[in-house]
């Protein structure tokens, strides 16, 4: 009888540790702590996504989650152009 009780207690202990570890791993994976709350304004950077197949360009003005758009079935390429500087007179 004592052996059965000890075996059940060990099984419950292993189950509890497994559940706690699973919860800890899933909470860290799903957490949104590392993402910005709002999209960031990146107009000053002059970044565009360019389709190498047809030349279509998308100007990036606000950056949230980075997802490379597709055009013509192929991923577009990020291109940063030099920022336009006002002429010094």
Secondary structure, DSSP 8 states (H G I E B T S, - for coil): -HHHHHHHHHHHHHHHHHHHHHHHHHHHHH--TTS-SS-EE-GGG-EEEE-TTT--EEEE-EESS----EETTEE-EEEE---------
